[in-house]
C-alpha cells in the first residue's frame, strides 16, 4: 500500500531515473529513430479517431456504434503511450508512463471483449453483394406485382369504358326507340320500331354475356396450366371449324418445331387459336382465298406464337388502338368485330403475356402472342 | 335557317334525331354521316357556305377514326372554311375523362349525353323548337 501511495504522490516526478538519452548508450541515429517513430505513431493514432468520428457523424445508420466509440478511445490511448515513450528521453516520468500503459491495457481489453461479443452479430450482417441479391429479388417480385396491377388497372379502365359506353349505348337506343314508337301514329312504322327494340335488347344481352365471359377470365387463378401441344390443339380447332375452312377455301400451314409445347391453360390456347384463325377468315382479302401461317418461336426464353394471314389487312394508324377492344355496334349489324380479339387479349393478358399486331392494308395481318412476355421482361 | 350535320354510326340515333328535327322550325337541312372518314371527306371537298352545316353533332366512338380524330383533322380543315361551325359532342359515354377532354377543345361547344331528348337538345343554341 505504501508503494501505491508513493507511486501516485510522485506520479509526475522524474527524480529516480536518468533521462533515457543518458541511460545506456544511444547513438544519435538510434535515439532519433526511436523518438521520431514514436511521435509519428502518436500523431497517426490521434488522427485516426477524428476520421472515425467524421464517419460516425456522417453515417448515422452504422451498426455497432458503441464499438466504434471504444475503438476511438483505444487508439487514442495507444497514441498517448507512444507520446509518453518519446518524452521519457528527456523527462523520465516512468510512474506516469506505467499509469498510461495500464489505462491503455484496460481499454484494450474492454475493446477485445466488446469485439468478441458482437462477433456473431457482425458475422450475420449481410454483405453488400448479398444485400444486392435480396434487393434485386424483391425488386423483381415488386415489378411482377406492379405489372400485374397495371394490367388489372388497364382492364378496369377498359371495363369502365365498356359500362360507360357499350352498355349505355343500347339502353339509350332502347329509350330512343320507345320515344320514336310513342311519337309515331303509323302502325307499320310502330311495328318496325318494335322489332328494332327487340334486337337492341338482344344486343344488350349479348354484350352483357361477353363482358361476363371476359370477367371470368380475370378470375383465372384456378385455370389449370398444363403442357399443351400446339399441334394437338390446332388439330382440334381446325376440326371444330372445318365447315368454315372448307367453304372459305382456307389453307392453314403450321410450323411448331421451334416450340412444340407450352405450359398454358389448354382452353385458352384453343380459344386463342380459334379466334386468330376465324378472325383471319372473317377479314380475308376479297380477291384471294385465305392462307394462314402459324408458327412458334422461342427467343431468349420468350415464347411466341405468330399467326400471319394474306387477308385485307388494316391501317393500324387508324385502327391499331381499337383492335382489341370490345366494340360491337348496336344498329342491327351482324358484324361483331372485336369481340373475339377482345376475349383473346383478355386471356393472353391474364396469363401474363402480350399480343401485338402488324398489318398492311391490302397485304395481310400478323398477330404475335408473347405468352410469357411480362415475366420474361422483368 | 341552319344546317345540321350528324356524325354517328348509330342508325337508331340518326333516326331519332331526324324525327326530332322535324319539329324544329329553323333547320333547313340535315347531313348524316355514319363514319368519321366519310365526314372528313365531305368537309375537305365542300366549300360552298350554303352546303356546310352550322352545327355538327359528333359521336366519340367509332370502329375506325373516332370523334377525337375528327376534331384533330377538323382544326386544319376549318382554316379553309369561311363559316362559323359549332361542334357538339354526343355520346353514351359518361366517363369524366371524355367530358373533360371535350371541354378542353375550343371547337367543342357542348357535350350531350345519350339518350337524346328534345330537352337536352335545348342546350344547343340556335335550335328553335316550336
Contacts between the chains, C-beta under 8 A, distances in Angstrom:
chain1	res1	chain2	res2	distance
A	160	B	95	6.6
A	161	B	93	7.7
A	161	B	95	6.6
A	164	B	92	7.5
A	164	B	93	5.2
A	164	B	94	5.0
A	164	B	95	4.7
A	165	B	60	7.9
A	165	B	61	5.8
A	165	B	91	7.2
A	165	B	92	5.2
A	165	B	93	4.7
A	165	B	95	7.5
A	168	B	92	3.9
A	168	B	93	7.4
A	168	B	94	6.7
A	168	B	114	6.9
A	169	B	10	6.9
A	169	B	61	7.9
A	169	B	92	4.3
A	169	B	114	7.0
A	171	B	115	7.5
A	172	B	13	7.5
A	172	B	92	5.2
A	172	B	114	3.8
A	172	B	115	3.9
A	172	B	116	7.8
A	173	B	10	6.8
A	173	B	12	4.4
A	173	B	13	7.1
A	173	B	115	7.7
A	175	B	115	4.0
A	176	B	12	5.4
A	176	B	13	6.4
A	176	B	15	7.7
A	176	B	16	4.1
A	176	B	114	7.9
A	176	B	115	5.4
A	176	B	116	7.0
A	177	B	12	6.2
A	177	B	16	7.9
A	179	B	16	6.9
A	179	B	115	7.9
A	179	B	117	7.2
A	180	B	15	6.6
A	180	B	16	5.8
A	180	B	19	5.9
A	183	B	19	6.4
A	196	B	12	6.7
A	200	B	12	7.2
A	318	B	64	5.4
A	318	B	65	5.5
A	318	B	69	7.8
A	319	B	63	7.4
A	319	B	64	6.2
A	322	B	63	6.7
A	322	B	64	8.0
A	322	B	66	7.8
A	327	B	61	7.7
A	327	B	63	5.8
A	329	B	9	6.1
A	329	B	10	7.4
A	329	B	63	6.8
A	330	B	10	6.6
A	330	B	12	7.5
A	331	B	9	7.0
A	331	B	10	5.7
A	331	B	11	4.1
A	331	B	12	6.2
A	332	B	11	7.4
A	337	B	63	6.5
A	338	B	63	7.5
